Amino acid sequence: MKDLRAYGAYAIVTGASSGIGRQFARQLAAARVNVVLVARHKDRLEELATEISDEHGIECRTVALDLLANGAIDQLSQEVAGLDVGIVVANAGIYYAGPLVDNDLADELDVLALDAAVPLQLAHRFGREFVRRQRGALILVSSSIAASPVPYEANYAAAKAYVLSLGQALNYEWKKDGVDVLVVSPGPTQTEGLDNAVGIDFSTMGGAKMDPAQVARTALDSLGKRAHVIPGFSNNLADMAAKYLLPRSTSVRMYGRIIKQALTDDAGGAA
Ligand SMILES: NC(=O)c1ccc[n+]([C@@H]2O[C@H](COP(=O)([O-])OP(=O)(O)OC[C@H]3O[C@@H](n4cnc5c(N)ncnc54)[C@H](OP(=O)(O)O)[C@@H]3O)[C@@H](O)[C@H]2O)c1
């Protein structure tokens, strides 16, 4: 792993109160990077902040913020003004499974905003500063399903494909400026997000779920070495099949069958 402190003294992690984001925060702290934890649940952020600052002797700040609120990125910028922020992990994400027309449009627009527009805003806001000073790193959390259109997760998969494309392009644009960009595309990972997913029961789908700590570790190990990483051997095989072995129409049909079988009665927006 690179010396993560070389990017700057602080890292911002969105969606740090749970799952993969929580593990990013822990591992950045273990690497002696001060961390700014962002999510809506202040109590959970403060509990984590106490735990990791005690354990690693770093400074840990919390910003309780709904990233879907108007002006959220401006507010976050103000909260970190004056800090030497070197790493931004755009991790917060939500999704709804089910037939698109049965889901509430407002929920699907929230998915598009939190999973795609917020990473864009973070990239623009903090990337500008990174490029100006020729130092920094951006980690964007996509998903292994970004490799194919996915029926019954149509909007979420499209948003994650956007994030993958954005990050790979920015990796190229910013390389000359000494700024590292990495997209991490986890497969099914054992988090609260997976357990509480609306409209789908992942336990019926079989296959091992990854440890979120392993996802964060793989991403941090890959930062500065590549543009895109997919944690886990079987997730890489599935990605190669979707990209190179199967015609896109076959991949769509395959995903359609798999996801349809896992849909639950609350598919269709009963969040
Ligand atoms: N788990 C998987 O199988 C999997 C697979 C592929 C990709 N991913 C991606 O990995 C990322 C993390 O997923 P996860 O499974 O770790 O999810 P998770 O356990 O549900 O955590 C999501 C985090 O996002 C925060 N969040 C949600 N809405 C927010 C909002 N409006 N404003 C600010 N923060 C918000 C949540 O905190 P609060 O509720 O406190 O706000 C929480 O900290 C997501 O982008 C997800 O799409 C996950």
The ligand as an SDF file (V2000), in Angstrom:
LIG
                    3D

 48 52  0  0  0  0  0  0  0  0999 V2000
  -23.0350   -4.2460   -0.0360 N   0  0  0  0  0  0  0  0  0  0  0  0
  -22.9480   -4.6060   -1.2930 C   0  0  0  0  0  0  0  0  0  0  0  0
  -23.2100   -5.7860   -1.6410 O   0  0  0  0  0  0  0  0  0  0  0  0
  -22.4860   -3.6370   -2.3580 C   0  0  0  0  0  0  0  0  0  0  0  0
  -22.1700   -4.1590   -3.6260 C   0  0  0  0  0  0  0  0  0  0  0  0
  -21.7610   -3.2730   -4.6080 C   0  0  0  0  0  0  0  0  0  0  0  0
  -21.6560   -1.9180   -4.3540 C   0  0  0  0  0  0  0  0  0  0  0  0
  -21.9820   -1.4620   -3.1210 N   0  0  0  0  0  0  0  0  0  0  0  0
  -21.8720   -0.0090   -2.9110 C   0  0  0  0  0  0  0  0  0  0  0  0
  -21.0430    0.2310   -1.7940 O   0  0  0  0  0  0  0  0  0  0  0  0
  -21.4310    1.4270   -1.1480 C   0  0  0  0  0  0  0  0  0  0  0  0
  -21.6550    1.1460    0.3180 C   0  0  0  0  0  0  0  0  0  0  0  0
  -22.6320    0.1400    0.4320 O   0  0  0  0  0  0  0  0  0  0  0  0
  -22.9210   -0.6320    1.8000 P   0  0  0  0  0  0  0  0  0  0  0  0
  -23.4260   -1.9690    1.4330 O   0  0  0  0  0  0  0  0  0  0  0  0
  -21.7630   -0.4890    2.7080 O   0  0  0  0  0  0  0  0  0  0  0  0
  -24.1820    0.2190    2.3190 O   0  0  0  0  0  0  0  0  0  0  0  0
  -24.7680    0.5040    3.7670 P   0  0  0  0  0  0  0  0  0  0  0  0
  -24.2820   -0.4860    4.7660 O   0  0  0  0  0  0  0  0  0  0  0  0
  -26.2380    0.6380    3.5610 O   0  0  0  0  0  0  0  0  0  0  0  0
  -24.1560    1.9420    4.0610 O   0  0  0  0  0  0  0  0  0  0  0  0
  -24.5660    3.0460    3.3010 C   0  0  0  0  0  0  0  0  0  0  0  0
  -23.9870    4.2920    3.9200 C   0  0  0  0  0  0  0  0  0  0  0  0
  -24.4600    5.4270    3.1640 O   0  0  0  0  0  0  0  0  0  0  0  0
  -25.0060    6.3750    4.1080 C   0  0  0  0  0  0  0  0  0  0  0  0
  -26.0840    7.1170    3.4650 N   0  0  0  0  0  0  0  0  0  0  0  0
  -27.2200    6.6440    2.9140 C   0  0  0  0  0  0  0  0  0  0  0  0
  -27.9770    7.6520    2.4700 N   0  0  0  0  0  0  0  0  0  0  0  0
  -27.3080    8.7970    2.7450 C   0  0  0  0  0  0  0  0  0  0  0  0
  -27.5890   10.1810    2.5450 C   0  0  0  0  0  0  0  0  0  0  0  0
  -28.7180   10.5790    1.9490 N   0  0  0  0  0  0  0  0  0  0  0  0
  -26.6780   11.0830    2.9690 N   0  0  0  0  0  0  0  0  0  0  0  0
  -25.5380   10.7000    3.5730 C   0  0  0  0  0  0  0  0  0  0  0  0
  -25.2120    9.4000    3.7760 N   0  0  0  0  0  0  0  0  0  0  0  0
  -26.0950    8.4710    3.3740 C   0  0  0  0  0  0  0  0  0  0  0  0
  -25.5090    5.5180    5.2690 C   0  0  0  0  0  0  0  0  0  0  0  0
  -25.5050    6.2370    6.4840 O   0  0  0  0  0  0  0  0  0  0  0  0
  -26.7680    6.9840    7.1400 P   0  0  0  0  0  0  0  0  0  0  0  0
  -27.9490    6.0760    7.0480 O   0  0  0  0  0  0  0  0  0  0  0  0
  -26.2840    7.2360    8.5430 O   0  0  0  0  0  0  0  0  0  0  0  0
  -26.9170    8.2380    6.3560 O   0  0  0  0  0  0  0  0  0  0  0  0
  -24.3960    4.4760    5.3560 C   0  0  0  0  0  0  0  0  0  0  0  0
  -23.3170    4.9870    6.0850 O   0  0  0  0  0  0  0  0  0  0  0  0
  -22.6860    1.9220   -1.8760 C   0  0  0  0  0  0  0  0  0  0  0  0
  -22.3310    2.8860   -2.8270 O   0  0  0  0  0  0  0  0  0  0  0  0
  -23.1920    0.6620   -2.5660 C   0  0  0  0  0  0  0  0  0  0  0  0
  -23.9350    0.9620   -3.7220 O   0  0  0  0  0  0  0  0  0  0  0  0
  -22.3970   -2.2740   -2.1090 C   0  0  0  0  0  0  0  0  0  0  0  0
  1  2  1  0
  2  3  2  0
  2  4  1  0
  4  5  1  0
  4 48  2  0
  5  6  2  0
  6  7  1  0
  7  8  2  0
  8  9  1  0
  8 48  1  0
  9 10  1  0
  9 46  1  0
 10 11  1  0
 11 12  1  0
 11 44  1  0
 12 13  1  0
 13 14  1  0
 14 15  2  0
 14 16  1  0
 14 17  1  0
 17 18  1  0
 18 19  2  0
 18 20  1  0
 18 21  1  0
 21 22  1  0
 22 23  1  0
 23 24  1  0
 23 42  1  0
 24 25  1  0
 25 26  1  0
 25 36  1  0
 26 27  1  0
 26 35  1  0
 27 28  2  0
 28 29  1  0
 29 30  1  0
 29 35  2  0
 30 31  1  0
 30 32  2  0
 32 33  1  0
 33 34  2  0
 34 35  1  0
 36 37  1  0
 36 42  1  0
 37 38  1  0
 38 39  2  0
 38 40  1  0
 38 41  1  0
 42 43  1  0
 44 45  1  0
 44 46  1  0
 46 47  1  0
M  CHG  2   8   1  16  -1
M  END
$$$$
